[in-house]
């Protein structure tokens, strides 16, 4: 599917997005946003690629009681952004953009998340390499479908050799079709 088709698809399903995907996304957050894996108390800024209706910031505020957080949320769908849930204590700046063309450079980012997004990218391996070279403190990517084994092998072999001293790598199985990669910068 090309990027225009993806945008049209998500704009079309936007009114029912939370009904269709909310519970599934919440399960992924519970698996990956674990205080034993990531020091959530030190996170002050997040880039959420594929923010959708802001389910992640809402979860962080309501379930994990995290406040005073700054989130940059990117999404390719204007209709999803329009339907975003508004947390009370988390500031969100929305950017209508293709997440693969991340409009950020080397900066101090505490956490970048990509929940069920990267399978839409044309060059996911190049994108992951770019994120790792940015030295992001924490990175969470959920992989869906056919890309799973290709990306798993890429990260496990190539980047484990290059970045093992820099990043701690964790994998969490979400389902037979999806798993979650969690990278944390070693201190």
Secondary structure, DSSP 8 states (H G I E B T S, - for coil): --HHHHHHHHHHHGGGHHHHHHHHHHHHHHHH--TTTS-GGG--EEEEET-TTTHHHHHHHHTS---SEEEEEEES-HHHHHT----SSEEEEEEES-GGG----S---SEEEESS-GGG-S-HHHHHHHHHHTT-SEEEEEEETTHHHHHHHIIIIIIHHHHTTTEEEEEEEEETTEEEEEEEE--
